């Protein structure tokens, strides 16, 4: 038998590996490499977010800013007080103001010491006083001559300036509107009081008083109210120096509409006297207006406004309907 040469095997595969050059082996490859997360990068011992991940921050990005701490309550308090004062001043100037009742001339509707809230907003929109309303107005021509003037302290002045207390420096009065421009008002004997020939049933008149006073200083009168003016009377007829007793002034007892501050709408203080101040039904009776033109205007105006508002809606609906019809025709074609 021939000699058989047996060669040493190198690794696995025996004969098939014979004659193949040995692969070079890097001795450093056998050493374990440090594990690096796919979302972290290790550099000089510092860990930073991978910039390829959402919300991450790259090495070149500026450092994140720390969140601002909210201001303390005591630092916010002066700002809150300032805002409250500005709002109170705006409300007093344009919306509502408190007034104090200093006398008994409006009993029993209003008592001395009552606080009323006066609507100052509606006059800004051209609204004028109407019959039956209780209104506050500036002294038209020295009606308050001889009346004592209160002397408020510093706190009361500040509170009145922002509208939280009635102003002691303003010369204001409060009465009920009996007649407006164009009205004829007359008192004969003890009454009743008539407006444009219509007798008024006045349940608000102070108990024991008569609607008209039988005296020569103003209790008996017949006046015509010019446009832009009102005629006012107190509910305590025998204890009220109102239009009747100021007919010798430059306005002949009338109050110019531009002197009216606003309408008293509610008794706000004391709590046990909370109440609104509505217009009595006696001023709603038909025929009180000297002409029916204003009533007709009120009847027609809402209908005209409704028609004016309906026209754009109808046009819009028709346009939308026509557009839908054209779209269907286009699709069918």
C-alpha positions as CSV (number, residue, x, y, z in Angstrom):
1,X,0.0,0.0,0.0
2,X,1.2,3.4,-0.7
3,X,2.0,5.6,2.0
4,X,-0.7,7.9,3.1
5,X,0.3,11.3,4.1
6,X,-1.8,12.7,6.9
7,X,-1.7,16.4,7.4
8,X,-2.6,18.2,10.6
9,X,-6.0,19.9,10.5
10,X,-6.4,23.6,10.9
11,X,-9.7,24.5,12.5
12,X,-12.8,23.0,11.0
13,X,-13.2,21.9,7.5
14,X,-10.2,19.6,7.2
15,X,-9.0,19.4,3.7
16,X,-11.0,22.3,2.4
17,X,-9.0,24.7,4.5
18,X,-5.7,23.4,3.2
19,X,-3.6,26.0,1.3
20,X,-5.8,29.0,2.5
21,X,-3.8,31.9,4.1
22,X,-4.5,32.5,7.8
23,X,-6.6,35.5,8.6
24,X,-5.0,38.2,10.6
25,X,-6.4,38.7,14.0
26,X,-6.3,42.0,15.9
27,X,-5.6,41.3,19.5
28,X,-7.5,44.4,20.5
29,X,-10.7,43.0,18.9
30,X,-11.1,40.5,21.7
31,X,-11.3,43.2,24.3
32,X,-14.8,44.2,25.3
33,X,-15.9,47.6,24.0
34,X,-17.9,49.9,26.3
35,X,-21.7,49.8,25.7
36,X,-23.1,53.0,24.1
37,X,-26.9,53.5,24.0
38,X,-28.4,54.4,20.7
39,X,-30.0,57.4,22.4
40,X,-27.0,58.6,24.3
41,X,-23.5,59.7,23.3
42,X,-20.6,59.4,25.8
43,X,-18.0,62.1,25.4
44,X,-15.4,63.1,27.9
45,X,-17.5,61.6,30.7
46,X,-20.5,63.8,29.9
47,X,-23.9,62.4,28.7
48,X,-25.9,64.5,26.2
49,X,-29.2,63.8,24.4
50,X,-29.0,62.4,20.9
51,X,-29.9,65.4,18.6
52,X,-31.7,63.0,16.2
53,X,-34.3,62.1,18.8
54,X,-37.4,64.3,19.4
55,X,-36.8,66.9,22.1
56,X,-33.1,66.1,22.2
57,X,-30.4,68.7,22.6
58,X,-27.2,68.5,20.5
59,X,-23.8,69.4,21.7
60,X,-23.8,72.7,19.8
61,X,-27.2,73.8,21.2
62,X,-27.5,76.5,23.9
63,X,-28.1,75.2,27.4
64,X,-31.8,74.9,28.4
65,X,-33.2,77.9,30.3
66,X,-34.5,77.2,33.7
67,X,-38.2,77.7,34.3
68,X,-39.2,81.1,35.7
69,X,-40.6,80.9,39.2
70,X,-44.1,82.5,39.6
71,X,-44.2,85.8,41.5
72,X,-45.2,85.7,45.1
73,X,-48.6,86.8,46.2
74,X,-47.3,89.9,47.9
75,X,-45.6,91.0,44.7
76,X,-48.8,90.4,42.7
77,X,-51.1,92.2,45.2
78,X,-50.2,95.8,44.2
79,X,-50.9,95.0,40.6
80,X,-54.3,93.4,41.4
81,X,-55.2,96.4,43.5
82,X,-54.3,98.8,40.7
83,X,-56.4,96.9,38.2
84,X,-59.3,96.8,40.6
85,X,-59.1,100.6,41.1
86,X,-59.0,101.3,37.4
87,X,-62.0,99.0,36.8
88,X,-63.9,100.6,39.6
89,X,-63.2,104.1,38.2
90,X,-64.3,103.0,34.7
91,X,-67.5,101.5,36.1
92,X,-68.2,104.7,38.1
93,X,-67.6,106.9,35.0
94,X,-69.5,104.9,32.4
95,X,-71.7,102.3,33.9
96,X,-73.0,102.5,37.5
97,X,-72.5,104.9,40.4
98,X,-73.8,104.8,44.0
99,X,-75.7,107.7,45.5
100,X,-76.9,108.4,49.0
101,X,-80.4,109.7,49.8
102,X,-79.9,112.7,52.1
103,X,-83.5,113.8,52.7
104,X,-87.1,112.6,53.0
105,X,-88.3,114.1,49.7
106,X,-88.7,110.7,48.0
107,X,-90.5,108.9,50.9
108,X,-91.7,106.2,51.0
109,X,-90.1,105.1,47.8
110,X,-86.7,106.0,49.2
111,X,-85.7,106.6,52.8
112,X,-83.1,108.9,54.1
113,X,-79.8,107.0,54.2
114,X,-80.6,104.6,51.4
115,X,-77.9,103.8,48.8
116,X,-79.1,103.6,45.2
117,X,-77.3,102.4,42.1
118,X,-77.7,104.7,39.1
119,X,-77.4,103.5,35.6
120,X,-75.1,105.9,33.7
121,X,-74.7,103.7,30.6
122,X,-77.9,104.3,28.7
123,X,-77.5,108.1,28.5
124,X,-74.3,107.5,26.6
125,X,-76.4,105.9,23.8
126,X,-78.7,108.9,23.5
127,X,-81.4,107.5,25.8
128,X,-83.4,110.3,27.5
129,X,-85.4,110.2,30.8
130,X,-88.9,108.9,30.6
131,X,-92.0,109.6,32.7
132,X,-92.1,107.7,35.9
133,X,-88.4,107.1,36.2
134,X,-86.4,108.1,39.3
135,X,-83.4,110.0,38.2
136,X,-80.4,111.7,39.7
137,X,-79.4,115.1,38.2
138,X,-77.0,117.9,38.9
139,X,-78.4,121.0,40.5
140,X,-79.7,122.9,37.5
141,X,-79.8,126.4,39.0
142,X,-78.9,126.6,42.7
143,X,-81.8,124.5,44.0
144,X,-79.6,123.4,46.9
145,X,-78.9,126.9,48.2
146,X,-78.6,126.9,51.9
147,X,-78.3,123.1,52.2
148,X,-75.5,122.0,54.5
149,X,-72.5,120.5,52.7
150,X,-70.9,117.4,54.2
151,X,-67.2,117.3,55.1
152,X,-65.8,113.9,54.1
153,X,-62.6,112.6,55.4
154,X,-59.7,111.4,53.2
155,X,-60.9,107.8,53.1
156,X,-64.4,108.8,52.1
157,X,-63.0,111.0,49.3
158,X,-61.0,108.2,47.9
159,X,-63.9,105.8,48.0
160,X,-66.2,108.3,46.4
161,X,-63.6,109.0,43.7
162,X,-63.6,105.4,42.6
163,X,-67.4,105.1,43.0
164,X,-67.6,102.9,46.1
165,X,-69.3,105.8,48.1
166,X,-71.5,108.7,47.0
167,X,-69.6,111.9,46.4
168,X,-70.1,114.6,49.0
169,X,-68.8,117.3,46.7
170,X,-71.3,116.9,43.8
171,X,-74.5,118.9,44.0
172,X,-77.0,116.2,42.9
173,X,-80.7,115.7,43.5
174,X,-83.0,112.7,43.0
175,X,-86.7,113.1,41.9
176,X,-89.3,111.3,39.8
177,X,-89.8,112.4,36.2
178,X,-93.4,113.5,35.8
179,X,-93.2,115.2,32.4
180,X,-90.9,115.2,29.4
181,X,-90.5,117.5,26.4
182,X,-93.9,118.4,24.8
183,X,-96.0,117.5,27.9
184,X,-98.5,119.8,29.6
185,X,-98.7,119.2,33.4
186,X,-101.3,120.7,35.6
187,X,-102.3,120.6,39.3
188,X,-105.6,121.9,40.6
189,X,-106.8,121.8,44.1
190,X,-105.5,118.7,45.8
191,X,-105.3,116.8,42.6
192,X,-105.1,114.5,40.8
193,X,-102.0,115.5,38.9
194,X,-102.7,115.5,35.2
195,X,-100.3,115.0,32.2
196,X,-101.7,115.9,28.8
197,X,-105.2,115.9,30.3
198,X,-104.8,112.4,31.7
199,X,-105.2,112.0,35.5
200,X,-102.4,110.0,37.2
201,X,-103.1,107.4,39.8
202,X,-100.1,107.7,42.0
203,X,-99.8,105.0,44.7
204,X,-96.1,106.0,45.3
205,X,-97.1,109.4,46.8
206,X,-96.3,109.5,50.5
207,X,-99.3,108.3,52.7
208,X,-101.3,111.3,53.9
209,X,-100.1,113.6,51.2
210,X,-102.2,114.9,48.3
211,X,-100.9,114.7,44.8
212,X,-101.1,118.6,44.6
213,X,-100.4,121.1,47.3
214,X,-102.8,124.0,47.9
215,X,-100.3,126.8,48.3
216,X,-99.4,129.9,46.4
217,X,-95.7,129.1,46.1
218,X,-96.0,126.5,43.5
219,X,-98.5,123.9,44.6
220,X,-101.0,125.0,41.9
221,X,-99.6,125.2,38.4
222,X,-100.0,124.5,34.7
223,X,-96.8,124.2,32.7
224,X,-95.6,123.1,29.3
225,X,-92.3,121.2,29.2
226,X,-90.0,122.4,26.4
227,X,-88.0,119.8,24.4
228,X,-84.7,118.8,26.0
229,X,-86.1,119.3,29.5
230,X,-88.0,117.3,32.1
231,X,-90.4,118.2,35.0
232,X,-89.6,116.4,38.3
233,X,-91.4,116.0,41.6
234,X,-90.7,114.2,44.8
235,X,-92.9,111.4,46.1
236,X,-93.2,113.2,49.4
237,X,-95.3,116.0,47.8
238,X,-95.6,118.2,50.9
239,X,-91.8,117.8,51.7
240,X,-90.1,118.3,48.4
241,X,-88.6,121.4,46.8
242,X,-88.8,120.3,43.2
243,X,-89.7,121.8,39.9
244,X,-92.9,123.3,41.4
245,X,-90.9,125.5,43.8
246,X,-88.1,126.6,41.4
247,X,-90.2,128.1,38.6
248,X,-88.4,131.4,39.2
249,X,-85.0,130.1,38.1
250,X,-83.5,130.4,34.6
251,X,-85.1,127.1,33.5
252,X,-88.5,127.9,35.0
253,X,-88.3,124.8,37.2
254,X,-87.4,122.5,34.4
255,X,-84.3,120.3,34.4
256,X,-82.2,120.2,31.2
257,X,-81.7,116.6,30.0
258,X,-78.0,117.1,29.8
259,X,-78.0,117.7,33.6
260,X,-79.3,114.1,34.2
261,X,-76.7,111.7,35.6
262,X,-78.7,108.6,35.1
263,X,-81.7,106.6,36.3
264,X,-81.8,105.0,39.8
265,X,-82.5,101.3,39.1
266,X,-82.1,99.6,42.5
267,X,-81.8,100.2,46.2
268,X,-78.5,98.5,47.2
269,X,-78.3,99.4,50.9
270,X,-79.3,98.6,53.5
271,X,-79.7,94.9,52.8
272,X,-83.3,94.8,54.2
273,X,-84.4,97.4,51.7
274,X,-83.0,95.7,48.5
275,X,-85.5,96.5,45.8
276,X,-85.7,97.7,42.2
277,X,-87.2,101.0,41.1
278,X,-89.6,100.2,38.2
279,X,-91.7,102.7,36.3
280,X,-95.2,102.7,37.8
281,X,-98.1,101.4,35.6
282,X,-99.9,104.7,35.7
283,X,-97.4,106.1,33.2
284,X,-98.2,103.3,30.8
285,X,-101.8,104.1,30.3
286,X,-102.9,104.8,26.7
287,X,-103.5,108.3,25.6
288,X,-100.8,109.8,27.9
289,X,-98.6,110.9,24.9
290,X,-99.7,114.1,23.3
291,X,-99.7,112.4,19.9
292,X,-99.7,108.8,18.8
293,X,-96.8,109.2,16.3
294,X,-94.3,107.9,18.8
295,X,-96.4,104.9,19.6
296,X,-96.8,104.2,15.9
297,X,-93.1,104.5,15.4
298,X,-92.5,102.0,18.2
299,X,-94.9,99.6,16.6
300,X,-93.5,99.9,13.1
301,X,-89.8,100.0,14.0
302,X,-89.4,96.4,15.2
303,X,-91.2,95.1,12.1
304,X,-88.9,97.2,9.9
305,X,-85.8,95.9,11.8
306,X,-87.1,92.3,11.4
307,X,-87.6,92.8,7.7
308,X,-84.1,94.4,7.3
309,X,-82.6,91.4,9.1
310,X,-84.5,88.8,7.1
311,X,-83.5,90.1,3.7
312,X,-79.8,89.1,3.9
313,X,-80.8,85.7,5.2
314,X,-83.2,85.1,2.3
315,X,-80.6,86.2,-0.2
316,X,-78.0,83.9,1.3
317,X,-80.4,80.9,1.3
318,X,-81.3,81.6,-2.4
319,X,-77.7,81.8,-3.4
320,X,-76.9,78.6,-1.5
321,X,-79.9,76.8,-3.1
322,X,-78.8,78.0,-6.6
323,X,-75.3,76.9,-6.0
324,X,-76.4,73.4,-5.0
325,X,-78.7,73.1,-8.0
326,X,-75.8,74.0,-10.4
327,X,-73.5,71.5,-8.7
328,X,-76.1,68.7,-9.2
329,X,-76.6,69.7,-12.8
330,X,-72.8,69.6,-13.4
331,X,-72.5,66.2,-11.8
332,X,-75.4,64.8,-13.9
333,X,-73.8,66.2,-17.1
